[in-house]
Amino acid sequence: MSDQNFFQTNFQNLINGVEQNASTLFEGITEAFVGKAEDLRDGTEYDPVELPRDLYAHRNAQTEWWYYTGHAETTSGNRFGFELVFFKRRTDLDKFSLVPLRLFGNPIYFAHFAITDYENKNFRYSHRKSSNGLFEYPASASEKHYHLRLGDWSLRESDGRHLLRASIGSDITFEATLTPGKEPILNGKKKDGVSFKDEGEASRYFSYTRMEMDGDIIWNGETEHFTGSAWMDREFGTWTPTENQKGWDWFSIQLDDETELMCYQLRNDANGISDYSSGVFIEKNGEYTPLSNEEFSIKPTGYWKSQNTKATYPSSWKIEVPKFNLDLTVTPVIQDQELDTRGTTMVIYWEGACEVKGKSDDKDIEGKAYVELVGYDRSHESPNLAYFLMGSDFSYPPKSFFG
């Protein structure tokens, strides 16, 4: 071994030893203050979904979310789309470099809310986080019934209806009542709600694919009633992302013939499509059929580059499902529906309202969709602890665009 190689080897061993000692030190400090980490695997990872229990929060789930999207029209004819999602994250297994994240909170609650204004071609969003610290919003997720809150944002159930509330800044407040029009579907090949993302890695996943919606939205001091249709996804579990989960393209489509399509492609580290990508088609009467990766195709037909983050996203798509004679074109209402949530969930992603046109059984069909694109920006691979800790409430842009 040359002197140079000998030096490099010993220097690297020294660095590794320092890092190991520092990691052990930080873990010891964290255990002293907040206790030992749990592995968050309780043997129920592959149990079928049980309703209504699994609508509620779970103590041992590492990650869980309650995800609503929808399309509405106000009494004055103003059309808009919305996204409202609550997350709960157990941080036992998370670290910022060598520092255990549970030192700063366990669990940590997050929420994102966005509005897309069809007529004015504007997009606005807000995102929050809380670990119930001294200067943070009060947050909770009940394990006994469906009730979540983060500050004055909330999700809850009353007599089978889902009640939503969120706001952006001081000038936009959204309140909606959602009534399921169909029974929830249990995703996964076996229609039991167990959704595999890779070998041995699964979440529990179910959806309300068509919910009648009415509510009120306040902007610029004016209150308007609205009606529309919404979609709800519920997913929870403890799973380890692999090279097959570097990002995804997810579609929820409501067609005017009262059928629905959900499909997603998981992208691997070579930007190829994982075999664990899947979907589901829902008939008008609520019957549904799981779709394997080979039974549908998603092909981008355009792209858009963000001026804020420089990330490039697909921006229109052709979706085909030969088994159900579907040939659809999905087009964003506006291109810029990107959310920079590095201050909360630490990711930049695109989530947007879209319009749908195409053919179903050779007949013209139209509809509406929401599309989520994750992983085209890679900033989450080098998260900034200071930026994450600097605040708990972010709204963009700060001024209202309505009126």
N, C-alpha and C positions, 0 to 999 in steps of 0.2 A: 504494500500500500504506500502511495506517495505521501509526502508530508502534507500536501494540500488536501488529499482525500482523508487523511488521518485527522486533520484539523476540522474539516467539514463534518465528519462523522461524529466526532466528540462534541463539536459545537451544537449539532442538532440534538444529540443525546442530552446535553445540558438544557437546551430550550424545552425539550419534552419533559424533563424532570421538573423544571420550574413551573411549567403549565400544569403538570399533574399535582404538584404541591399547592399551587394557587387554587386549583379546582377543589381539592380536598378541603382547603381552608374555607373557601366560600360555602361549600356544602355544609361544613360544620357550623358555620355562623348561621346559615339559614335554618338548619335543624334546631339550633338553640332558640331561635326566635319564633319559628312558625311550625316546627315539627318535621318529621320525616316525610319524604315523598311516597305516594302510593303508586302502584303500577297501573291502576285504573282498568284492570282486566278482572272481571268477577265471574267469568264463565258463562255469561249470557250473550256474548258477542254474536252468536249465530241463532239466537232464539227468534221465533217469528214475532212480528209486530202484534201487539195487543192493544186494542182500542176500547175505551178512551184513554187508558193508562198512558200510552206512549205519546199522547199529545202533551203530557206534562213533562216537567224537567226531570232529569236523572242525575243522581249524585255522582255515580261512577263513570259517566260518559266524559271522555276527554273533550270532545267537541260536539256541540249540538246547535242547530239553528232552526228558526221558524221564519219562513221566507214567503212574502206576499208580493205579487205583482198584479197589475190590472190596468184597465182602460176605462175611462169615464167621460161623460159629457155633462156639462152644467146646464141649468135651465136657460141660460143665455146662449147656449151653443158652443161654448168653449170646450174643446176636447183636450184631455191630458192623460198621460200614463203615470203610474206611480210604482215605486219599489219601496218596500219597508221590510227590513230583516233584523231580527234579534239573534245575537250569538251568546252562548255561554261557553267559556273555555276554562277547564281545569288545567292549572299550570304546573302540576307535579313533575312533568317530564320535559319542560321547556327551559331553555337557557338562552341568555344573551351572552355570547362568547362563553366565559367561565362562570357567569353570574346566574344562579337559579332565578327564574322569573317569579316563582312563588314568593320570593322575598318581597315583591311589590304588590302581591295580591293573588288570592286563590279562593274562589274562581274570579275571573275578570269577565265583566259583561260588556258587550258592544252592541251598537245598533246603527244602521244606515237607513237614511230616508232620502228619496229623490223624486222630483217631479219633472216630467217632460211636457212642455206646452206645445201642442201640435200647431196651432195657428201662428203663434209668434216665433216658432222654431227656436225655443230657448230651453235650457236645461239647468236645473239648480238642485243642489243636494246638501245634506248635513250628516255628520256622523259623530257618535259619542262613545265614550267608554267610562267604566267605573269599576273599582274594586271595593267600593264603599269606604274610601278613605275620607279623611277629615274634610277636605275641600271638594269632594266629588259628589256627583248626583247619587241619591239613594237608588239602589238597584236590587232586584230580587227576581227569582224564578221559582214558582211553587212546584213542589213535587207531589202535591195532593190534588190540585185542580189546575185548570189552565188559566194562569195569571202571571204575566211578566210586566216589569216596569223598569224604566231607566229614566230617572227624573220624571218629567210629565209626559213622556212617551209611554205607551202601554199596549199590550195585547192581552185579550181575555175572552172568555167564552161565557155566554148567558143564554140559556134555553136553546142550545144548539147553534147559536149564531156567534160569529167571531167579531169582536169589537176592537177597532184599531184607532190609535191616536198618535200623531207625530206632528212636528213643526220644523220650520226652517227660519232661523233668526227670530225676529219679533213680529214679522208681518205675514207669515204663512202658517196656518193651522189646518190640519187635515184630520177629520173624524169620519169613520166609515163603519157601517154594519154589513157584514158578509154572511149570506145564507147559502149553505151548500145546496147546489142543484142536483148533485149526484153523490152517491156514496164514495168515500175515499178509496183510491186504488193502492194496492200494496205492490211496490216495485220489486224487481228481481225476477230471475228466471222461474222460480217456483211460486211466484205470486204470493209470497209470504212476508214481503217487506225486507228481506235480507239481500242487500245490493253489494255484490263483490266488485271491488275496484282493482284487485290483483289477487294473486294466489294467497289464500288465507287472510286477506284483508277486506273487511266488509263493514258497511254501515247498515243501520236500519233506516228505511226510506219509504215514506208514503206521501200521497198527494191528493189534494182536493182540486180537481182540474177545471171545475166550472162553479163559481160562486156568484150568486146575484148580489149586487152591491148598490147601496145608496148611502148618502152621507152629506156632509157639509164641508166646504173648504172656504177659508177666510184668507183673502189677500187684499192689501191696500185698504184695510178697514171695512171691506165689503164681504158679506157672507152670501155664498151661493150654494144651492142644493145641487147634487149630482147623482146620476145613476150610471151603472155599468156592469162590468163582469171582471172577476178576479180569479187568480190561481194561487194556491198555497202549497208549498213544499215543506215537509218536516223531515229532518235527517239528524241522526245522532249516533254516537259510538266512539270507540277507541281503535284507531287504525294507523298504520305507519305508511306515509307516502313513500313510494319507490320511484325508480327511473321511469316507470310507466305513468306517473302522475305529475308531470311537470307543468301541466295546464289543462284547460278543457274549454270546449265550446258547447254550451247548453241552450236548448230551445224548448220553450213551452208555447204551443200553438193552439188557439181556439178558432175553429172554422165555423162559418155561418150556418152550416148544416147541423150544428150542435155535436160534432165530433171533435176530439182533441188528439194532439200528437205531442209527446215529449220524447226528445232524443238528445243524446250528448256523445261527444267524442272526447276521450281522454288522450292527451298528447304525451308522448314519451320524450326522453332527453334528446332523441335524434329528430324530434318534431314529427315522428310517425304516429299512426293511430293505434292505440292499444286495443287488443282483442277484448278487453273488458268494457269497452264502450257499449252502450245499450240504449233501449228506448221502450216506449209503450204506445199503443194506439187504443183509443177509447171510443166505443160506439155511442150513438145517440142514447141508447137505453142504459148505458153505464157498463156494459160488458167490455172487458179489455183484454188485449193480447200483448204479452211481452215481445220485444223485438231484439234480436241479437245484432251484433255489429255488422254482420253480412246482409241483414235484411233492410238496411236503409243506407243512403249516401248523403253526405253534406259536402257541397263543393262551393267554395268562395267564388264570387263573380266580380268582386271589386274590393278595394282596400282604402283605408283612411289612416293618415298619419297625424297623431296628436301634436299640436304646437306647444302644448304644455310639458309633456313628458318625452316627446320624440318617439314613443312607441307606435308601431304600425299594426293595425288590426284589420281583419277581414271586415267588409262593410256591406255586403249583400251576399245572398246565398241561393243556391238551387238545392232543394231537398227532394229526394225521390224515395218512395216506399212502394216498390212494385207489388208486394203482397196485398196492398190495399188500393192499388191504382192511384196513388198520390204523386203528383208532380207539382211542386210548389216553389214559388219565388218569394223570398223573405227580404224586405227592404227596410232599413232604419227610417224612422220618422225624421230624425236629424242625425247627422254623423257624429257630432260631439256629444256623447253621453258617457264620458269617461269619469270615473271617480278615483280621486287620489286619497286613499284612506290610510296613508302611512302613519298618521298620528294615532290611529286606533287599531285596526286589524293588520296594519303594516303591509298592505298590498295596494297596487294600482290595478284597476280592472275596468272593463267596459260592460255596462249593463243598460240595455236600452229598449224602448218601445219600438215596435216594428209593425209594418203592414204586410199582409200576405195575399198573394194572388196565385192562381194556377188552375189545375185540373184535378177533379176527383171523379173516378169512373168516367173519364172523358167529358165531364160536365164542368163548366166554369165554376170556380169557387173562390171566395174571398174569406179573409179572417184577420185576426190580430195575433201578435206574438210578443214575447219578451225573450231577449237573447243575452246570455252572460258569457263573456270572454275573459279568461284568466290565464296569466302566464306569458303574455306577450311583452309585458314589462317585467324585468327580472330584479328590480330594486329590492324586493323582499328577501333576496338571497344574502344581502348585506344590510340588515336592519340597523337603524340608528337608535340607541337606547335613549339618548337625550331628547330626540325628537318625539319618541314614543311617550316619554314622561312629561313633556312640556305642557300638555293641556288635556282637556276631556271633552271639549265641544268645538266642532269645526263646521262652518257653513260656507258654501261657495256657490256663486259669487255673493258678496255680502248684501247687495241691493236687490230688491224684488224686480222681476221682469214682467209681472202681470199688470194689467190695466193699461 
